[in-house]
Amino acid sequence: MFRYAVETERRFYLANGVQVTQVADAARPLIEVVLTDAWVWDMYRKTRFVPKVRVLTFKDVNIEELPPLDL
């Protein structure tokens, strides 16, 4: 169903598209992660399925490509 699992310091995402860019060149580079066709794990969010998510962070981002489903 989803192609990528993405974990940040604050949330967990499942998405079909992931694009990562470094926004600022500094001692602490700012990382931008754009997710498309995503599911967001946040207990306070009413809607978990969203078409596009933009994450900006100075911290670690873990991106894992999930294996394809064998149907």
N, C-alpha and C positions, 0 to 999 in steps of 0.2 A: 504494500500500500504506500509506504514512504521509502525514499531512497537514502536519506541521511538522518542521523541522530546528532543533534548539536547541544552541547552543554556549556553554559556560561556560569559565572559565579552566582547568578540569581535565578536562572530559569533553565528548563529543559525544553527542547523543541524537536519535533519531527518535521521534515520538509522534503519536498521533491526537488528543490533547487537551492543551491548555496553559492554565494559569491563573496569572497573575502578580499578586502583591499586595506592597505595601510594608508591612513588619512594624513597623519602628521609624522614628520621625521624629527624625533626628539629623543631625549634620554628615555622617556616613557612613550613609545609610539602608540597612537590611537588607532585601534583596529575597527573597521566597519564590516559587519557581516549582514548581508541582505539575503533573506530567506523567502522563497516563493512557495505557494501552496502548502502552508504550514499549519501545524497543530502546536499550541502553546500550553505547557503545564504551568499554571498559575492558579492557586486555589481561590483567588479573589476575582478572577476574570469570568465574566458571564459567557462570552463567546470564546471558544478555544480554537476553532478553525478560522484562519484568516488568510486572505490572498497574498499578503506581503508583510514582512516584518523587517525592521531595520534596527540593528543592535550596534551601539557604539560602546567600546570598552577599552580600558588600559590593561585589563587582566587576561588570564588565560581563557581560550576558547578551544574546546575539544570538538572536533568534527569527525564522525565515523561514517563511512559508507556502508550501508547495510547490504547484506547479501540479497540477491533477487529471490522472489518467491518461486518455489517449484510447484506449479499447479498442474 
